[in-house]
Amino acid sequence: FALFVEVEAQRLRKQLSALASKARTMEEEGGANILHISFGTVLWTDPEKGKQVRSPLFVMPVRLSLRSRGKPPLLVPDLSTGGTMVNQCLLQKLADTFRLDASEVASWRGDREDSDLQHGLQAMRAALARDRVPASVEEDASLCLLHFGKFRMWKDLQEHWPLFVEQPVVRHFVERAGQAFVDAAERPTREDLESARVH
């Protein structure tokens, strides 16, 4: 695919170079690629802050390559993360704030042959209209840095909490926080440690 921008070539290259450098640094520090192309923007007003917010609807992790002068920058999908996906952070926020039911949009997956961004955008518009959420959807694309690490952690905790609580240490923090933890497992003897040592 190609992205068209209203920026002079030299300025664009400078901005992309800075963006690529920041994305590379963030990945080295955090271990995850946060450079994305977003497709579709939801415009909504946050009632808590009283200001309009622009949130990407669909995002795809990408790699940016700045080639020699005269050649356009190259964007390559980062398929190691699963391809294009729905911004679940946005759907969760709108569900919490406006009770939006966007289940049809949430189930959209970009790795299916029948996936269609246009259908996803229309589904989002229909959900906003049905639940009377004061928001609109713009058809656009942006190259941006997006952090989803905390949301993925929250989602993992929400979906697998019963499994985590089965672990003695986690259960102790939940039920007896502030008290000393006594491990029920038998302590290894000196002989056990000696036999386990790799020679």
C-alpha positions in Angstrom: 0.0 0.0 0.0 1.0 3.6 -0.3 0.5 6.6 2.0 0.2 10.1 0.5 1.1 13.1 2.7 1.0 16.8 2.3 4.5 17.5 3.5 7.6 18.6 1.5 9.9 15.7 0.8 12.9 16.9 2.7 10.9 17.8 5.8 9.0 14.4 5.5 12.3 12.5 5.5 13.5 14.4 8.5 10.3 13.6 10.4 10.3 10.0 9.4 14.0 9.6 10.4 13.2 11.0 13.9 10.1 8.7 14.2 12.1 5.6 13.1 14.9 6.5 15.6 12.4 6.9 18.5 10.6 3.6 17.6 13.9 1.8 17.5 14.9 3.2 20.9 11.6 2.3 22.4 11.8 -1.3 21.1 15.3 -1.7 22.5 14.2 -0.5 25.9 10.7 -2.1 26.0 11.1 -5.2 23.8 8.1 -4.4 21.6 7.6 -2.7 18.3 5.3 0.3 18.9 5.4 1.8 15.4 1.9 1.4 13.8 -0.2 2.6 10.9 -3.7 3.4 12.0 -6.7 3.1 9.7 -9.8 5.1 10.7 -10.1 7.6 13.5 -12.9 7.8 16.1 -13.6 11.4 17.2 -15.2 11.5 20.7 -15.4 13.8 23.7 -14.1 12.6 27.0 -16.7 13.7 29.6 -14.2 13.5 32.4 -11.7 15.9 30.7 -14.2 17.8 28.6 -12.1 17.7 25.5 -12.3 16.0 22.1 -10.1 13.0 21.6 -8.9 11.4 18.3 -8.4 7.6 18.7 -7.2 5.1 16.0 -9.7 2.3 15.3 -7.6 -0.3 13.5 -3.8 -0.5 13.8 -1.1 -2.5 12.1 2.5 -2.8 13.4 5.0 -1.8 10.7 8.7 -1.4 10.1 10.0 1.7 8.5 13.0 1.7 6.2 14.6 5.0 5.0 16.2 4.1 1.7 18.7 6.2 -0.3 17.6 9.7 -1.4 15.4 9.7 -4.4 13.6 6.6 -3.3 10.4 6.8 -1.1 10.6 5.4 2.5 9.5 1.8 2.7 6.8 0.6 5.2 6.7 -3.1 5.8 4.0 -4.9 7.9 5.4 -6.4 11.1 3.5 -9.7 10.8 5.2 -11.2 13.9 2.4 -9.5 16.0 -0.5 -10.9 13.9 -1.2 -8.1 11.4 -3.9 -5.5 11.5 -6.0 -5.5 14.7 -8.7 -3.6 16.4 -7.7 -0.9 19.0 -9.2 -2.8 22.0 -8.1 0.0 24.3 -10.5 2.3 22.6 -13.4 -0.2 22.6 -12.9 -0.8 26.3 -12.8 2.9 27.1 -16.0 3.6 25.1 -17.7 0.6 26.7 -16.8 1.9 30.2 -17.7 5.5 29.4 -20.8 5.2 27.2 -21.8 1.5 27.6 -21.0 1.0 23.9 -21.5 -2.5 22.6 -19.0 -2.9 19.8 -18.8 -6.7 19.9 -19.0 -6.9 16.1 -16.1 -4.6 15.7 -14.1 -6.3 18.6 -14.3 -9.6 16.7 -12.9 -8.1 13.5 -9.5 -9.7 12.6 -7.1 -8.6 9.9 -5.6 -12.0 9.3 -8.7 -13.4 7.7 -9.3 -13.5 4.0 -12.7 -12.0 4.4 -11.5 -9.1 6.5 -12.5 -5.7 5.2 -11.6 -2.4 6.8 -14.5 -0.7 5.1 -16.9 -3.2 6.7 -15.2 -2.6 10.1 -15.5 1.2 9.8 -19.2 0.8 8.9 -19.8 -1.6 11.8 -18.3 1.0 14.2 -20.5 3.7 12.8 -23.5 1.5 13.2 -22.6 0.7 16.9 -22.1 4.3 17.8 -25.4 5.3 16.2 -27.3 2.4 17.8 -26.0 3.1 21.3 -26.3 6.9 20.8 -22.6 7.6 21.5 -21.6 11.1 20.6 -18.8 10.2 18.3 -17.9 9.9 14.6 -15.6 7.9 12.4 -13.2 9.4 9.9 -11.6 7.4 7.1 -7.9 8.3 7.3 -4.5 6.7 7.9 -1.6 7.8 10.2 1.9 6.6 11.1 2.3 6.8 14.8 3.8 5.3 18.0 1.2 3.4 20.1 1.7 1.7 23.4 -0.5 -1.3 24.1 1.6 -3.1 26.7 -0.4 -2.1 29.8 -3.7 -2.9 28.2 -2.5 -6.4 27.1 -1.4 -6.9 30.7 -4.8 -5.8 32.1 -6.6 -8.0 29.5 -4.4 -11.0 30.5 -5.2 -10.5 34.2 -8.9 -10.0 33.5 -9.2 -13.2 31.4 -6.9 -15.5 33.3 -7.3 -14.3 36.9 -8.7 -17.6 38.3 -5.6 -19.4 36.9 -3.2 -16.8 38.5 -4.9 -17.0 41.9 -4.2 -20.8 42.0 -0.5 -19.9 42.6 0.3 -19.8 46.3 2.2 -16.5 46.2 -0.5 -14.7 44.2 -3.2 -16.1 46.5 -1.3 -14.9 49.5 -1.1 -11.3 48.1 -4.8 -11.3 47.4 -6.1 -12.8 50.6 -3.4 -12.0 53.2 -1.5 -8.9 52.0 0.9 -7.5 54.6 1.4 -10.8 56.4 4.5 -13.0 56.1 4.3 -15.6 53.4 5.0 -19.2 54.4 5.8 -21.4 51.5 4.1 -24.8 51.9 6.7 -26.4 49.6 9.4 -28.4 51.3 12.8 -26.6 51.5 15.5 -28.4 49.5 18.2 -30.0 51.7 21.9 -29.5 51.1 22.0 -33.0 49.6 19.3 -32.0 47.1 21.2 -28.9 46.0 24.4 -30.9 45.7 22.8 -33.5 43.5 21.1 -30.9 41.3 24.4 -29.0 40.7 25.6 -29.3 37.1 29.2 -30.4 36.9 
